[in-house]
C-alpha cells in the first residue's frame, strides 16, 4: 500500500521525536485526526505522565490526552525501535544556541542517529525544529542516504516549520497554516497529504526545505526587529517625557501600513531570542553581515538592565536604593497567561536585582516555582499585606488574571514594564512613560 493511501485512510503510524511544546500538541492533533501516534522522548517523567493519561502542557486540554491514551491512539516511549513501525517520523527537538550564539544542532543529529538503524523504505521524515537554511539537506539527508536509500524514491524528506504560539487562544496546531518544502516534489506531496489531515488552516507548498527553513526565520526576524524598534522608541519617549503607550494606541488606528508591537523587559521563549541568530551565523558562510539582526539582539539584550535602571530611579524618588529593598515581581513567565520560563526576561531581571542585593519575591499564577540564580524560589500568595510590605512592585509579565487595582491600592511604588495598569494609577512608573508622579 502506498504511503499516500495510508495517510488518506489514516492507517499510517506516526512517530514524533520530542514531546515538548511542539511535539506533544502535534501528537495530540494527529491522534485526534485518527492516526496512531507514538511519542519518543528521553525524559522519563514525560513518558510516565503521558502513559498515565496526564498532561503537562497548558495549551492542551487534559481530557484530550486522557482520551487518546485510553483509546490507544497515543503512547510514549524512550525506545527508538518504534521508528521501524512508523510510516511518518517527525522530529521536534530543541535547537538552542551556545554561549557564542551559534546554533547547536546536536539534538537533531542525535535524533536522526538514534532513528537511523530503524529507518526503512516508504517512510516520510519531517523536520519541524527551527534551524538555519540547509539543515534538512546537509544534516539529515546524507545520513539517511548512507543506508543506500534514495530520496524521493525509497523515502521522503521534508521540512515544515512549527508555528506554535503558547497561550494563544485563537490559533492552535489544528488551525495554523502549514508551510512544507520537500527535497523532491514527491516528498512535498506526501508531507502535504499528512498535514492536510490534521490542520484546517491549509498547507502552502514551497520549492525546497531551504525555502521553508528560511521562511520560519523570516517570521521571527520580523518580530525581533520590530520589538527592538519599539523598545528603542520607548527608551527615547522616556527621555522626551512622551507616553509610548499612547503613541502606539494612536498609531494603530491607521488601518494599513502599521502593525502594533509593544515594549517590555526583553524577548523570551524559544523562538524570538534564538532563531534569528541561526541565520546570522549561517550568513557568515556567505560573507554577509545581518546588521538588523545583530542590532535587534543588542537592543533586546540590554532591556533587562534598562528596567533595573528605571527601578533604581523609581526607588530613588522614595530615597531608597535597590540594595536591601524588598521587591515584589509580578509575573516571571516569558509572556502573559502561560507557564513557560524559557529565556524569560523576567528571570534575567530578577537575577540582576539579586546581584544588586535586593530582596526579591515573586507572584505568578502560572509558575509555582522557578530557579533564579541557582536558587529555587516559590510563587508567594498575593495579599494586600505582602504588597504593603514591599518597597516596590515590579510588573514584568502582564498576566490577565491578576488584580492590578488591588496592587495599586496597596503598593508604595509600582514600576510597570508591560502597561498592565493602563495609566490608571498614580503610584505607577512605566517603561516609556516617565511623566507620572507618585
C-alpha positions as CSV (number, residue, x, y, z in Angstrom):
1,X,0.0,0.0,0.0
2,X,1.4,3.4,-0.9
3,X,2.2,6.0,1.8
4,X,-0.3,8.5,0.4
5,X,-3.1,5.9,0.6
6,X,-2.1,5.1,4.2
7,X,-2.2,8.8,5.0
8,X,-5.6,9.3,3.4
9,X,-7.2,6.3,5.2
10,X,-5.5,7.1,8.5
11,X,-3.7,3.7,8.7
12,X,-0.3,5.4,8.7
13,X,1.6,5.1,12.0
14,X,3.1,8.3,13.3
15,X,6.3,8.6,15.4
16,X,7.1,12.0,16.9
17,X,10.6,12.5,18.4
18,X,10.5,15.2,21.1
19,X,7.4,15.7,23.3
20,X,7.7,19.3,24.3
21,X,5.7,22.4,23.3
22,X,5.9,21.5,19.6
23,X,5.8,17.7,19.6
24,X,3.1,17.0,22.1
25,X,0.4,19.3,20.5
26,X,1.3,17.7,17.1
27,X,0.9,14.2,18.6
28,X,-2.4,15.1,20.1
29,X,-3.8,16.6,16.8
30,X,-2.5,13.6,14.9
31,X,-4.3,11.3,17.3
32,X,-7.5,13.3,17.2
33,X,-7.4,13.1,13.4
34,X,-7.4,9.3,13.6
35,X,-3.8,8.3,13.4
36,X,-2.0,6.1,15.8
37,X,0.9,8.0,17.4
38,X,4.0,7.0,19.3
39,X,5.9,9.8,21.1
40,X,9.6,9.3,21.6
41,X,11.4,11.2,24.4
42,X,14.3,10.7,26.7
43,X,12.5,12.4,29.7
44,X,11.2,9.6,31.8
45,X,8.8,11.9,33.7
46,X,7.1,12.9,30.5
47,X,6.8,9.3,29.3
48,X,5.3,8.2,32.6
49,X,2.8,11.1,32.7
50,X,1.6,10.6,29.2
51,X,1.2,6.9,29.5
52,X,-0.9,7.5,32.6
53,X,-3.1,9.9,30.6
54,X,-1.7,13.0,32.3
55,X,-0.9,16.3,30.6
56,X,1.9,18.7,31.2
57,X,1.4,21.5,28.6
58,X,-1.4,24.0,29.5
59,X,-2.4,24.7,25.9
60,X,-3.7,21.1,25.5
61,X,-7.0,20.1,27.2
62,X,-6.3,17.4,29.8
63,X,-9.2,15.3,28.5
64,X,-7.6,15.1,25.1
65,X,-4.5,13.3,26.5
66,X,-6.6,11.0,28.7
67,X,-8.9,10.0,25.8
68,X,-6.1,9.4,23.3
69,X,-4.2,7.2,25.8
70,X,-7.3,5.3,26.8
71,X,-8.2,4.6,23.2
72,X,-4.6,3.6,22.4
73,X,-4.2,6.4,19.9
74,X,-1.2,7.8,21.8
75,X,1.6,6.3,23.8
76,X,5.1,7.4,24.8
77,X,8.4,5.6,25.0
78,X,12.1,6.2,25.1
79,X,12.8,3.4,22.6
80,X,13.7,4.3,19.0
81,X,12.8,0.8,17.9
82,X,9.3,2.2,17.4
83,X,10.7,4.0,14.3
84,X,10.7,0.7,12.4
85,X,6.9,0.6,12.8
86,X,6.3,4.2,11.8
87,X,5.3,5.4,8.3
88,X,5.8,9.1,9.2
89,X,8.6,10.3,11.5
90,X,8.5,13.9,12.7
91,X,11.5,15.5,14.5
92,X,10.5,18.1,17.1
93,X,13.6,18.5,19.2
94,X,15.1,21.7,20.7
95,X,17.7,23.8,18.7
96,X,19.3,26.1,21.2
97,X,22.3,28.4,20.8
98,X,25.6,28.0,22.6
99,X,27.1,30.8,24.7
100,X,28.6,32.4,21.5
101,X,25.1,32.5,19.9
102,X,26.0,29.7,17.4
103,X,23.4,27.0,16.6
104,X,23.5,23.7,18.4
105,X,22.2,21.0,16.0
106,X,23.2,18.3,18.4
107,X,19.7,17.3,19.3
108,X,18.7,17.0,15.6
109,X,21.8,14.9,14.9
110,X,21.2,12.7,18.0
111,X,17.6,12.2,16.9
112,X,18.4,11.1,13.4
113,X,21.4,8.9,14.5
114,X,19.2,7.2,17.0
115,X,16.4,6.6,14.5
116,X,18.8,5.6,11.6
117,X,19.0,1.9,12.4
118,X,15.3,1.6,12.2
119,X,14.6,3.7,9.1
120,X,13.3,1.7,6.2
121,X,11.8,2.2,2.7
122,X,8.5,4.1,2.2
123,X,8.8,6.3,5.2
124,X,8.3,10.1,5.4
125,X,10.7,12.0,7.6
126,X,9.8,15.6,8.5
127,X,11.9,18.1,10.5
128,X,9.9,20.7,12.4
129,X,12.6,22.1,14.6
130,X,13.6,25.7,13.8
131,X,17.0,25.9,12.3
132,X,19.2,27.5,9.7
133,X,18.6,27.1,5.9
134,X,20.3,23.9,4.7
135,X,19.9,21.8,7.8
136,X,17.5,19.3,6.4
137,X,19.6,18.6,3.3
138,X,23.0,19.0,5.0
139,X,22.5,17.0,8.2
140,X,19.5,14.7,7.8
141,X,19.6,13.7,4.0
142,X,23.2,12.4,3.8
143,X,22.7,10.3,6.9
144,X,19.7,8.5,5.5
145,X,21.1,8.1,2.1
146,X,24.2,6.5,3.7
147,X,21.9,3.5,4.1
148,X,21.6,3.1,0.4
149,X,18.1,4.7,0.2
150,X,17.3,7.2,-2.5
151,X,15.3,10.3,-1.5
152,X,12.0,10.7,-3.4
153,X,12.1,7.1,-4.4
154,X,12.8,4.9,-1.3
155,X,11.9,7.5,1.3
156,X,10.6,11.1,1.6
157,X,12.1,14.0,3.4
158,X,10.7,17.5,4.1
159,X,10.9,20.5,6.4
160,X,7.7,22.1,7.8
161,X,8.4,24.8,10.4
162,X,6.5,24.7,13.7
163,X,4.4,27.7,14.4
164,X,3.3,27.1,17.9
165,X,2.3,30.2,19.9
166,X,1.9,29.2,23.6
167,X,-1.1,30.8,25.2
168,X,-2.7,32.0,22.0
169,X,-6.5,31.4,22.5
170,X,-7.3,31.6,18.8
171,X,-4.6,29.7,16.9
172,X,-3.6,26.2,17.8
173,X,-1.8,23.4,16.0
174,X,-5.1,22.3,14.3
175,X,-5.8,25.7,12.6
176,X,-2.5,27.2,11.9
177,X,-1.5,27.1,8.2
178,X,1.5,24.8,7.5
179,X,4.4,25.5,5.1
180,X,6.0,22.4,3.6
181,X,9.1,22.1,1.5
182,X,10.3,18.7,0.3
183,X,13.6,17.6,-1.1
184,X,11.7,16.4,-4.2
185,X,8.2,17.0,-5.5
186,X,7.0,13.6,-4.2
187,X,8.5,14.5,-0.8
188,X,6.4,17.7,-0.7
189,X,3.3,15.8,-2.0
190,X,3.5,13.3,0.9
191,X,4.2,15.9,3.5
192,X,1.3,18.0,2.3
193,X,-1.0,14.9,2.3
194,X,-0.2,14.3,6.0
195,X,-0.7,17.9,7.2
196,X,-3.9,18.3,5.3
197,X,-5.3,15.6,7.6
198,X,-4.5,17.4,10.8
199,X,-4.9,21.2,10.0
200,X,-7.9,23.3,8.9
201,X,-5.5,26.2,8.2
202,X,-4.3,25.0,4.8
203,X,-1.0,23.8,3.5
204,X,1.3,26.1,1.5
205,X,4.0,24.4,-0.6
206,X,7.4,25.9,-1.3
207,X,10.1,24.6,-3.6
208,X,12.6,23.2,-1.2
209,X,13.4,22.7,2.5
210,X,15.8,25.7,2.4
211,X,12.9,28.0,1.5
212,X,10.8,26.6,4.3
213,X,13.7,26.9,6.8
214,X,14.3,30.5,5.7
215,X,10.6,31.3,5.9
216,X,10.4,30.4,9.5
217,X,13.4,32.5,10.3
218,X,11.9,35.5,8.5
219,X,8.8,35.2,10.6
220,X,10.8,35.5,13.8
221,X,13.3,38.1,12.5
222,X,10.4,40.3,11.6
223,X,9.2,40.1,15.2
224,X,12.6,40.7,16.9
225,X,13.4,43.7,14.7
226,X,10.0,45.3,15.4
227,X,10.2,44.5,19.1
228,X,13.6,46.1,19.3
229,X,12.4,49.1,17.4
230,X,9.5,49.7,19.8
231,X,11.8,49.1,22.8
232,X,14.2,51.8,21.4
233,X,11.2,54.1,20.8
234,X,10.1,53.5,24.4
235,X,13.5,54.5,25.8
236,X,13.5,57.6,23.6
237,X,10.0,58.5,24.7
238,X,11.1,58.1,28.3
239,X,13.7,60.8,27.8
240,X,11.3,63.0,25.9
241,X,8.6,62.7,28.5
242,X,6.2,61.2,26.0
243,X,3.9,58.2,26.7
244,X,4.9,55.5,24.3
245,X,1.7,53.5,25.1
246,X,-0.4,56.5,24.0
247,X,1.7,56.8,20.9
248,X,1.1,53.2,20.0
249,X,-2.6,53.5,20.6
250,X,-2.7,56.4,18.2
251,X,-0.6,54.8,15.6
252,X,-2.6,51.6,15.4
253,X,-5.7,53.5,14.4
254,X,-4.2,53.5,10.9
255,X,-5.9,50.7,9.0
256,X,-2.9,50.0,6.8
257,X,0.9,50.2,6.8
258,X,1.3,49.8,10.5
259,X,1.3,46.8,12.9
260,X,1.5,47.4,16.7
261,X,4.3,46.0,18.7
262,X,4.8,46.7,22.4
263,X,7.8,47.4,24.6
264,X,8.8,45.3,27.6
265,X,11.7,43.9,29.6
266,X,13.1,41.9,26.6
267,X,12.1,38.9,24.5
268,X,11.5,35.4,25.7
269,X,10.5,31.9,24.6
270,X,12.4,29.5,22.5
271,X,11.9,31.4,19.2
272,X,12.4,35.1,19.2
273,X,15.6,35.4,21.3
274,X,17.3,32.5,19.5
275,X,16.0,31.8,15.9
276,X,17.3,35.0,14.2
277,X,20.8,34.1,15.2
278,X,20.7,30.8,13.3
279,X,20.6,32.9,10.2
280,X,23.1,35.4,11.5
281,X,25.6,32.5,11.9
282,X,24.8,30.9,8.6
283,X,25.1,34.3,6.7
284,X,28.8,34.4,7.7
285,X,29.4,31.5,5.3
286,X,28.3,33.8,2.5
287,X,30.4,36.7,3.7
288,X,27.3,38.6,4.7
289,X,26.6,40.6,7.8
290,X,23.0,40.6,9.1
291,X,23.1,44.0,10.7
292,X,19.4,44.3,11.5
293,X,19.5,41.0,13.4
294,X,22.6,41.9,15.4
295,X,21.3,45.4,16.3
296,X,17.9,44.0,17.3
297,X,19.6,41.4,19.5
298,X,21.8,44.0,21.1
299,X,18.8,46.3,22.0
300,X,16.7,43.5,23.4
301,X,19.6,42.0,25.4
302,X,20.0,45.4,27.1
303,X,16.4,45.7,28.1
304,X,16.6,43.9,31.5
305,X,19.4,46.2,32.5
306,X,17.4,49.2,31.4
307,X,14.5,48.0,33.5
308,X,16.8,47.7,36.5
309,X,18.0,51.3,36.0
310,X,14.4,52.5,35.9
311,X,13.5,50.6,39.1
312,X,16.5,52.2,40.8
313,X,15.3,55.6,39.6
314,X,11.8,54.9,40.9
315,X,13.1,53.8,44.3
316,X,15.4,56.8,44.4
317,X,12.3,59.1,44.3
318,X,11.4,57.4,47.7
319,X,15.0,57.9,48.9
320,X,15.8,54.2,48.7
321,X,18.3,52.1,46.8
322,X,17.9,48.6,45.3
323,X,20.4,47.3,47.8
324,X,18.2,46.0,50.7
325,X,14.9,46.9,49.1
326,X,12.0,44.3,49.2
327,X,11.0,44.0,45.6
328,X,7.9,42.0,44.6
329,X,8.0,40.8,41.0
330,X,4.7,40.2,39.3
331,X,4.9,37.6,36.6
332,X,8.0,35.6,35.6
333,X,6.8,33.6,32.6
334,X,8.1,34.9,29.4
335,X,4.7,36.2,28.3
336,X,1.2,36.5,29.6
337,X,-1.1,33.7,30.6
338,X,1.4,30.8,30.2
339,X,3.8,28.9,32.4
340,X,6.8,28.9,30.1
341,X,10.0,30.2,31.5
342,X,12.3,29.6,28.5
343,X,14.5,32.7,28.0
344,X,12.2,34.7,30.2
345,X,13.4,38.3,30.5
346,X,11.7,38.4,33.9
347,X,14.2,35.8,35.2
348,X,17.0,37.9,33.8
349,X,15.6,41.0,35.6
350,X,15.3,39.0,38.9
351,X,18.9,37.8,38.6
352,X,20.2,41.4,38.1
353,X,18.2,42.5,41.1
354,X,19.9,39.8,43.2
355,X,23.3,41.0,42.0
356,X,22.4,44.4,43.4
357,X,21.5,42.8,46.7
358,X,17.8,43.3,46.5
359,X,15.4,41.1,48.5
360,X,13.1,39.6,45.8
361,X,9.8,37.7,45.9
362,X,7.6,36.8,43.0
363,X,4.0,36.1,42.3
364,X,2.9,34.2,39.2
365,X,-0.4,32.3,39.0
366,X,1.1,30.0,36.3
367,X,4.5,29.3,37.7
368,X,4.7,27.6,41.1
369,X,8.5,27.5,41.4
370,X,11.5,28.7,39.4
371,X,15.3,28.6,39.6
372,X,16.7,32.1,39.9
373,X,20.5,32.5,40.3
374,X,20.8,28.8,41.2
375,X,18.3,29.1,44.0
376,X,14.7,27.8,43.9
377,X,12.0,30.4,44.5
378,X,8.3,29.8,45.0
379,X,5.4,31.9,44.0
380,X,4.1,33.8,47.0
381,X,0.5,34.4,47.9
382,X,-0.5,37.9,46.6
383,X,-2.1,39.7,49.6
384,X,-2.6,43.4,50.5
385,X,-0.2,42.9,53.4
386,X,2.5,41.5,51.2
387,X,2.2,44.4,48.8
388,X,2.2,47.0,51.6
389,X,5.4,45.5,53.0
390,X,7.2,45.7,49.6
391,X,9.2,48.7,48.7
392,X,8.3,48.4,45.1
393,X,6.1,46.2,42.9
394,X,7.8,45.4,39.5
395,X,5.4,44.1,36.8
396,X,7.4,42.1,34.3
397,X,4.6,39.8,32.8
398,X,1.1,41.1,32.4
399,X,-1.0,38.0,33.2
400,X,-4.7,38.6,32.7
401,X,-6.0,37.1,35.9
402,X,-4.2,39.5,38.3
403,X,-5.9,42.2,40.3
404,X,-3.8,45.2,39.3
405,X,-6.2,47.5,41.1
406,X,-5.6,45.7,44.4
407,X,-1.9,46.0,43.8
408,X,-2.2,49.7,43.1
409,X,-4.3,50.4,46.2
410,X,-1.7,48.8,48.4
411,X,1.7,49.4,46.8
412,X,4.1,52.2,47.8
413,X,5.5,52.3,44.3
414,X,5.0,50.3,41.1
415,X,7.2,50.0,38.0
416,X,5.1,48.6,35.2
417,X,7.1,47.4,32.2
418,X,4.1,46.0,30.4
419,X,1.4,48.7,30.7
420,X,-0.7,46.2,32.7
421,X,-2.1,49.1,34.8
422,X,-3.2,51.1,31.8
423,X,-2.2,54.5,33.1
424,X,-4.9,54.2,35.8
425,X,-2.9,54.6,39.0
426,X,-0.9,57.5,40.3
427,X,1.8,55.5,42.1
428,X,2.9,53.8,38.9
429,X,6.0,54.5,36.8
430,X,6.3,52.9,33.3
431,X,8.6,51.9,30.6
432,X,8.4,54.8,28.2
433,X,6.1,56.8,30.4
434,X,8.2,58.7,33.0
435,X,5.7,61.6,33.4
436,X,3.6,60.2,36.3
437,X,4.4,61.3,39.9
438,X,4.0,59.2,42.9
